[in-house]
Amino acid sequence: MAHAATFDVFQHDDAYKKNKQLNKEVIKMGKQNFDTLQYANRLKAVGVPEKQAEVQAEMLAEIIDDKLATKMDIALVRKDLELVKSELKRDIKELDLKIEAIKNDLLVKLGGVMIAGLGALVVLMKLFKL
């Protein structure tokens, strides 16, 4: 199913692991959304040979299970995206704090350089009697 390729970045997160396990259980319950027997019977009813109808039904079921996203698959991807979104928001907040700390550190250092420069200017002015 399409859910197998979901974004699996935050495996370390307990909430993510619990959500992923729940997703697997839900997928097992809803694995077969396509009724192969009903499809094969409808084909047979319009004159398709029994063996051909069964093979077509099986192949169509494989395609649906492997290639098409169901509403459940889309819901699972949305859950995964919400987890990624919350992780990104947290990371952005952390980066904002780090940037603010660096900015404050630079201001302190710049202030120190300015005081040292003014001190050196005063010394030079006294030396050359300006």
C-alpha positions as CSV (number, residue, x, y, z in Angstrom):
1,M,0.0,0.0,0.0
2,A,1.0,3.6,-0.4
3,H,1.6,4.1,3.3
4,A,4.8,2.1,3.2
5,A,6.7,5.0,1.8
6,T,5.6,7.5,4.5
7,F,8.2,9.9,5.9
8,D,10.0,7.9,8.7
9,V,12.4,10.5,10.0
10,F,11.6,10.8,13.7
11,Q,11.8,7.1,14.8
12,H,13.3,8.2,18.1
13,D,10.2,9.9,19.2
14,D,8.0,7.7,21.4
15,A,4.7,9.4,20.2
16,Y,5.8,8.7,16.6
17,K,6.5,5.0,17.4
18,K,3.2,4.6,19.1
19,N,1.4,6.3,16.1
20,K,3.3,4.1,13.6
21,Q,2.3,0.9,15.5
22,L,-1.3,2.0,15.5
23,N,-1.1,2.8,11.8
24,K,0.2,-0.8,11.1
25,E,-2.7,-2.3,13.0
26,V,-5.3,-0.1,11.2
27,I,-3.8,-1.1,7.9
28,K,-4.0,-4.8,8.7
29,M,-7.7,-4.4,9.5
30,G,-8.5,-2.5,6.3
31,K,-6.0,-4.3,4.0
32,Q,-8.6,-5.6,1.5
33,N,-10.9,-2.9,0.4
34,F,-11.6,-4.5,-2.9
35,D,-14.1,-7.4,-3.0
36,T,-12.5,-9.8,-5.5
37,L,-15.3,-12.4,-5.3
38,Q,-18.0,-9.8,-6.1
39,Y,-15.9,-8.4,-9.0
40,A,-15.2,-11.9,-10.4
41,N,-18.9,-12.8,-10.1
42,R,-19.9,-9.7,-12.0
43,L,-17.5,-10.5,-14.8
44,K,-18.8,-14.1,-15.0
45,A,-22.4,-12.8,-15.1
46,V,-21.6,-10.9,-18.4
47,G,-19.9,-13.9,-20.0
48,V,-16.2,-13.7,-19.0
49,P,-14.9,-17.2,-18.4
50,E,-14.5,-18.1,-14.7
51,K,-10.7,-18.6,-14.7
52,Q,-10.2,-15.3,-16.5
53,A,-12.6,-13.4,-14.2
54,E,-10.8,-14.8,-11.1
55,V,-7.3,-13.8,-12.5
56,Q,-8.5,-10.4,-13.4
57,A,-10.0,-9.9,-9.9
58,E,-6.8,-11.0,-8.2
59,M,-4.6,-8.8,-10.4
60,L,-6.9,-5.8,-9.9
61,A,-6.8,-6.4,-6.1
62,E,-3.0,-6.5,-6.2
63,I,-2.8,-3.2,-8.2
64,I,-5.3,-1.6,-5.8
65,D,-3.4,-2.8,-2.7
66,D,0.1,-2.0,-4.0
67,K,-0.4,1.2,-6.1
68,L,-3.5,3.1,-5.1
69,A,-3.7,5.3,-2.0
70,T,-6.9,4.7,-0.1
71,K,-8.6,7.2,2.1
72,M,-6.9,5.4,5.1
73,D,-3.5,5.8,3.4
74,I,-4.1,9.5,3.0
75,A,-5.2,9.9,6.6
76,L,-2.0,8.1,7.7
77,V,0.2,10.3,5.6
78,R,-1.6,13.3,7.1
79,K,-0.9,12.1,10.6
80,D,2.8,11.6,9.7
81,L,2.9,15.1,8.2
82,E,1.4,16.5,11.4
83,L,4.2,14.8,13.4
84,V,6.8,16.2,11.0
85,K,5.2,19.6,11.2
86,S,5.3,19.7,15.0
87,E,8.9,18.5,15.0
88,L,9.9,21.2,12.6
89,K,8.1,23.9,14.7
90,R,10.0,22.7,17.7
91,D,13.3,22.7,15.8
92,I,12.6,26.3,14.5
93,K,12.0,27.5,18.1
94,E,15.3,25.9,19.2
95,L,17.1,27.6,16.3
96,D,15.4,31.0,17.2
97,L,16.7,30.6,20.7
98,K,20.2,29.8,19.5
99,I,20.2,32.8,17.1
100,E,19.1,35.1,19.9
101,A,21.9,33.8,22.2
102,I,24.5,34.3,19.5
103,K,23.1,37.8,18.8
104,N,23.4,38.7,22.4
105,D,26.9,37.3,22.6
106,L,28.0,39.3,19.6
107,L,26.5,42.5,21.1
108,V,28.6,42.0,24.2
109,K,31.7,41.3,22.2
110,L,31.1,44.3,20.0
111,G,30.6,46.5,23.0
112,G,33.9,45.3,24.4
113,V,35.7,46.0,21.2
114,M,34.2,49.5,21.1
115,I,35.3,50.2,24.6
116,A,38.8,48.9,23.9
117,G,38.9,51.0,20.7
118,L,37.9,54.2,22.6
119,G,40.5,53.5,25.3
120,A,43.2,53.1,22.6
121,L,42.0,56.3,21.0
122,V,42.2,58.2,24.3
123,V,45.7,56.8,24.9
124,L,46.9,57.8,21.4
125,M,45.4,61.3,21.8
126,K,47.3,61.8,25.1
127,L,50.5,60.5,23.6
128,F,50.3,62.9,20.7
129,K,48.7,65.7,22.8
130,L,45.7,66.1,20.6
